[in-house]
Amino acid sequence: MLPLVRTGMNANAIDQALYHNVVQATCGAIRQAQIFLPADVKSAIHNAMERETSPVAKSELRNILDNVSRAEELKLPICQDTGVPVIYLTIPPEVPYCKALFDAIREGVRKATKEVPLRPNVVDPISRENTHDNTGTGIPSIDVTPGSQLTITVLPKGAGAENMSRAAMLLPSETGLIPKFVVETMLIAGGRPCPPVILGVGIGGNFDQVASLAKEALLLPVDSMDPFEQELCDTVNKLGIGPMGLGGDTTALAVKVKRASCHTASLPVAVNVQCWASRRATVVVPL
C-alpha cells in the first residue's frame, strides 16, 4: 500500500496523513466500542434491573452492570467474545472512494487486535484457518454511504447472538405474521444469545438488503421505541426467558426496526439478535 500525495486527490489514492488518521480512527472506534458500553444501553440495563421482579434475574442484571464497570476501570473488553468487526463508513465528496481507504480500515482492525487486545475470531469458512488479525476475505464488513464527514462506526458482533439471527421471505399478505416471526426467533434462541437482548428487525427491501436493515437497526438508540417496536418488545418479554435464560421479566431490552420499500410480491423480514453487550462507537476522521 503506497499512499499518495493529497494534492488533487485522485480516485485511487489518499495521502499518508489521511491514511494514518483512518487507521487511528478505526482502532480508536473499536477500542471505544469494546470497552465502553453506550450510555443508552447501560441505562436500559439499569432500568430493567430496577423493574425486575425475579431475584435471580435482578442479580444477573446487577452482575452485568458490575462487569461493565470493571471493563471501564481496567480498560479491557466488556466480553471475551470481541466479535467480528462490522464497520459503517460515511464519505464526504472530497474523499476518494478507493482501495487505499479500505486498506487503512483493515490496518486499523489489525492494530486494534494487537493493542486493545481483541480475540482473533476470523477464520476461513471451510478450512477454519485463523488469520490471527481479525481480517480476512470480506472481513471487516464495510458498508459505505455518502455523508458530510468522514466517519467510522464500528459494531462488533459476537457469534452467540449472531448465530440466532434469522431471515424469511413472507408472502405480501402476511404482514400480520411479522410479530410472530420476531417472537419465534427469540423463542428458538432461548438463553443462547446471552439475554437480555436487543433485536434489530429489518422489513422490506430484498433478500440480502433485509438482513442489512436488521443489523443497521442495532445502531439506533434504545432509549425510545415507537408503538410497533414497543409492542414487539413487550411480546418478546412475555416469553419469560429472562437474563442469561434463567427466567425473569426482561428478555429484550429493546426492539428496533428499519424498513425499506419492497417488491409488490415480496415481504422480506429479518431479525438480527444482539446480546446485552450491544457495542457500538463512532469516530469522526480529521481531514
LINHURA-V209136 format. One record per helix or strand. SS is the DSSP state (a for helix, b for strand). FROM is the first residue (numbers start at 1). TO is the last residue. If there is no record, write none. Layout:
ss->SS from->FROM to->TO
ss->SS from->FROM to->TO
This chain:
ss->a from->16 to->35
ss->a from->39 to->51
ss->a from->55 to->74
ss->b from->84 to->84
ss->b from->86 to->91
ss->a from->99 to->115
ss->b from->123 to->123
ss->b from->130 to->130
ss->b from->136 to->136
ss->b from->139 to->139
ss->b from->141 to->146
ss->b from->151 to->154
ss->b from->157 to->157
ss->a from->159 to->162
ss->b from->166 to->170
ss->a from->175 to->189
ss->b from->197 to->205
ss->a from->207 to->219
ss->a from->227 to->237
ss->a from->243 to->245
ss->b from->252 to->262
ss->b from->267 to->274
ss->b from->281 to->284
